[in-house]
């Protein structure tokens, strides 16, 4: 626990524009409250099936903002954060979410800890495997990756 805390504190002390931590080992998240974004967003979609139209991307962005803001947690050692898991839903074509921009938007004001279950190569996150067509290139985003 101390090691991940120290790494986060050290990263935040550099005053990054984006505050993003990518974690590949679920064991590292033991002391964090993890928010299952995929579950909550899919429940919203299920409850609002009539939204399947051209307004859906706008409504999804609003719902993402609401979900994130309502689940921010404060820690005295490094401030406000959200730890996200199950983010694959963001790649759903109909939702038209620009995943990188969404992560950047939320990580400007709060620490975003992203539990990543896919492949990681350098600054690139591959959804599920390296053969995926869904890739997040973090080259222009302040971040650290904890494996």
N, C-alpha and C positions, 0 to 999 in steps of 0.2 A: 504494500500500500504506500509506504513512504517513498519508494522509488518513483511510482507513477505521479504521485503528488509533487515530488521535487522536480520531475521533468516538466510537468504542467506549469508550475510556478516559475521555473527558469524560462520557459517559452513565453509566458505572459509578461515577464519582466522586460522582454525586448520590445514591448509595445507594438505588437504586430497589427497590421490593418485588419487582417482576418484572423480569428482565433479558432483554429480547427485542429483537433486531435483525431487522428485515425487510429483505431485500435483493432488489431487483428486477432488478439487472444482474449476470448471471453472471460478467462480467469482474472484478467486485469480490471474487469468491471465490477468485481465483487463488492466494492465499497461505494458504488455509484447507483443511483436510482436510474434504471434504464426505461426509456419510453419506447414502446413498440409502435412506431409510426405506421407501419403497414397495416396492423390490426385496426387502429383507430381510424385511419383514412378509409379503409375498406368498409368499416361499419358506417361511416358517414355516407359513402357511396350507396351502400345497400339501403339505407334509410331514405335516400333521396334519389331513387332510380330515375325519376322523371328529369333529372338534370342532364341526361345524355343528349346534349345539343351543343351549339356553338358557344354558349356561355360557360360550359364546363371548365375550361382552363382558368378563367377568371375566378370562378367560384372555388375551384381547388386551391388556388393561391390564397384566397381569403381563409379557407378552412385550414390550410397549412399554417398560416400566420396565427390563427386562433389557437390551434393545437399546440404550437411551439410556445406561444406566450403564456398559455395556461399551465404549461408543464415545466417552466423554468424553475430551477432550484437554486437557492443561495447557499454557498459554503463560505465560511469566514476565511479559509486559506486561499481561495482564488476567485471568489465572487460568483456571479450568476452563470449557470451552465444548464445545458440539456444534453443528455446522453441518448442518442438515437440508435435504434436497432430496426431490422426488418424494413429497410428503405427501398427494396426492390420495386415496390408499387410506383415509385416516382418515375420509373422507366416505362410505365404503361403508355403506349402510343396515344390513346384517346385523351389522356390527361394533358398532354403537350407541356410537360414540365421541363424546363431547362434545369437539369439537376445541379450543374455547377453554379449557375447564377443563384439558385435557391439556397444552396449551402453557403455561398458567399454572403448573401443578403442576411441570413440569420447569424452568421459568425462575425459580422461587423460589431454587433453590440453585446453579444453573449458568447461565452465559450461553447462551442459545439464539439461534443465527443461523438464520433461516428464509429459505431461498431460495424466493421466491414468483413463480411463473410466470403467475399469473392477474392480474386487474385490481386496482388499488389506487385507492381514492377516499377521501381524508381518512384516517380511522381504520378504514376497512372494507376487508377483503380479500375479493375475490370469486373463487371457484373458477372458473377458466378465463375467464369473462367477466362483465361487469356484469349480464347477464341470468340468471346462475346463481341457483338457489335456495339454494346453499350460500354463506353469508357468515359471516365472522369479524369481529365488531365489537370492536376493540381499545380502545375508549374508556375502559374501566376497567382497562386493563393498561398498566403502564409499558413504553414501547417507543420505538424510533426507526425510521423508515423511510428507507432509503437507496436512491434511485432511480438 
